[in-house]
Amino acid sequence: MSPMIISAIILICVVIMFFSPRFSNSAVCVIGTIAMGLAGFLPVKTAFSYYTSSSIILMVGMMIVGGECFIPV
């Protein structure tokens, strides 16, 4: 099978899981990263090294603070 078809299948599955209420967005991100790593599109050693950048840490912190602002009292 062509690598383009495999990556398109992974992308379609990840998009479907993003809109499914069964999966959390963080789990979908990890599943998508693992799938791309196992398919050989990402080096397995560096697949999760991108999660440690300062912009990702900032975005996670903003999601936590933003989520707390909308909790009903």
VENVEN-V397381 format. One line per field, one symbol per residue. ss: DSSP state (h for helix, s for strand, l for the rest). phi: phi as a letter, one per 40 degrees, with the letter a starting at -180 (. if undefined). A space follows every 10 residues. Layout:
ss: ???
phi: ???
This chain:
ss: llhhhhhhhh hhhhhhhhhl llllhhhhhh hhhhhhhhhl lllhhhllhh hhlhhhhhhh hhhhhhhhhl lll
phi: .ccccccccc cccccccccc ccbccccccc cccccccccg cbcccbcbcc cccccccccc cccccccccb ccc
